[in-house]
């Protein structure tokens, strides 16, 4: 039950990331239409689309890791034996867990410092700077958890279908 709720939570985060991309499309079309019809540029479009692009990637990351939809090259790993694949899987997952942990800490520290000092991101609109960093720590921690699932859970990082996949 908890696993199903958690999987749906990650899917909801990915949908929110997709909604951010939809917002970007609508905002850009809105700005183009306003400029074309002589309404002038909407000053909020550039900073809001920048935030939305960052949030779209960040919110979808744990779901992408869970579903193995992130960039992975399995063709080389497929040439290894069972023990070699597992060793590479451990190295990759441990590296990703550590990296996600370091990035979560970094963004948490940055968000804390900017909130503590009351810094603002001043462009066409003014937004507290901590808002830039807010989604990163929890999403990196969720991503680290997902990589941990590949180490200690039943699912494996490498599917064994690398040579059979079509690609570029």
C-alpha positions in Angstrom: 0.0 0.0 0.0 2.7 2.5 1.0 4.7 1.6 -2.2 1.7 2.3 -4.4 1.0 5.6 -2.7 4.7 6.5 -3.0 4.7 5.5 -6.7 1.7 7.7 -7.3 3.3 10.5 -5.5 6.3 10.3 -7.8 4.0 10.2 -10.8 2.2 13.3 -9.5 5.5 15.1 -9.2 6.3 14.2 -12.8 2.9 15.4 -13.9 3.6 18.7 -12.1 6.9 18.9 -14.0 4.9 18.4 -17.2 2.5 21.1 -16.1 5.5 23.4 -15.8 6.4 22.7 -19.4 2.8 23.4 -20.5 2.9 26.7 -18.6 6.1 27.6 -20.5 4.4 26.9 -23.8 1.3 29.0 -22.9 3.4 31.8 -21.5 5.6 32.0 -24.6 2.6 32.0 -26.9 1.0 34.7 -24.7 4.0 36.9 -25.0 4.3 36.4 -28.8 0.6 37.2 -29.2 0.9 40.3 -27.0 3.9 41.6 -28.9 2.2 40.9 -32.3 -1.0 42.7 -31.4 0.9 45.7 -29.9 0.2 44.9 -26.3 3.9 45.0 -25.4 6.0 42.4 -23.8 4.9 40.7 -20.6 7.8 41.3 -18.2 7.0 38.3 -16.0 7.3 35.7 -18.8 11.1 35.4 -18.9 11.8 34.8 -15.2 8.7 32.6 -14.7 9.6 30.4 -17.7 13.2 30.1 -16.3 11.8 28.9 -13.0 9.3 26.6 -14.7 12.0 25.0 -16.8 14.2 24.3 -13.7 11.2 23.0 -11.8 10.0 20.8 -14.6 13.3 18.9 -14.7 13.6 18.8 -10.9 10.1 17.5 -10.2 10.3 14.7 -12.8 13.7 13.4 -11.8 12.7 10.9 -9.1 10.0 9.4 -11.4 12.5 9.2 -14.2 15.0 7.3 -12.1 12.3 5.0 -10.8 11.2 4.1 -14.3 14.7 3.9 -15.7 13.9 6.7 -18.1 17.1 8.6 -17.4 20.0 8.5 -19.8 21.8 5.1 -19.5 24.1 3.2 -21.8 23.5 -0.5 -21.2 25.2 -1.8 -24.4 28.7 -1.9 -22.7 27.3 -3.3 -19.4 25.5 -6.0 -21.3 28.9 -7.4 -22.4 29.8 -8.0 -18.7 29.0 -11.2 -16.8 26.4 -11.3 -14.0 29.0 -10.3 -11.3 30.5 -7.6 -13.5 27.0 -6.1 -14.1 26.3 -6.1 -10.4 29.6 -4.5 -9.5 29.1 -1.7 -12.1 25.5 -1.3 -10.8 26.8 -0.9 -7.2 29.4 1.7 -8.3 27.0 3.7 -10.4 24.2 3.6 -7.8 26.6 4.5 -4.9 28.1 7.4 -7.0 24.6 8.7 -7.8 23.4 8.4 -4.2 26.5 10.3 -3.0 26.1 12.9 -5.7 22.4 13.4 -5.0 23.1 13.7 -1.3 25.8 16.3 -1.9 23.6 18.3 -4.2 20.6 18.1 -1.8 22.9 19.5 1.0 24.3 22.2 -1.3 20.9 23.4 -2.4 19.5 23.2 1.2 22.4 25.3 2.4 22.0 27.8 -0.4 18.2 28.1 0.3 18.8 28.5 4.0 21.4 31.2 3.5 19.3 33.2 1.1 16.3 32.9 3.4 18.4 33.9 6.4 19.7 37.0 4.7 16.4 37.8 3.0 17.9 37.8 -0.5 15.6 38.4 -3.5 15.9 37.5 -7.1 15.3 40.8 -8.7 14.5 40.9 -12.4 11.3 41.9 -14.1 9.6 40.5 -11.0 10.9 40.1 -7.5 10.9 36.6 -5.9 12.6 35.5 -2.7 15.8 33.7 -3.8 15.1 30.6 -1.6 12.2 29.8 -4.0 14.8 29.0 -6.6 16.4 26.3 -4.4 13.3 25.0 -2.6 12.4 21.9 -4.8 16.0 20.7 -5.2 16.8 19.2 -1.8 13.7 17.0 -1.6 13.9 15.9 -5.2 17.6 15.0 -4.9 16.8 13.0 -1.8 14.0 11.2 -3.5 16.3 10.4 -6.4 19.0 9.1 -4.0 16.3 6.9 -2.4 15.4 5.6 -5.9 19.0 4.7 -6.7 19.1 2.9 -3.3 16.1 0.9 -4.3 18.2 -0.5 -7.2 20.9 -1.7 -4.7 18.7 -3.1 -1.9 15.4 -3.8 -3.6 14.3 -6.4 -6.1 14.5 -4.1 -9.1 17.8 -3.7 -10.9 19.3 -0.6 -12.6 20.3 -2.5 -15.7 17.6 -4.3 -17.5 19.7 -6.4 -19.8 18.0 -5.1 -22.8 20.6 -2.6 -23.9 21.6 -4.4 -27.1 18.0 -4.9 -28.1 16.9 -1.2 -27.7 16.6 1.1 -30.7 18.5 4.3 -30.4 20.5 7.0 -32.1 
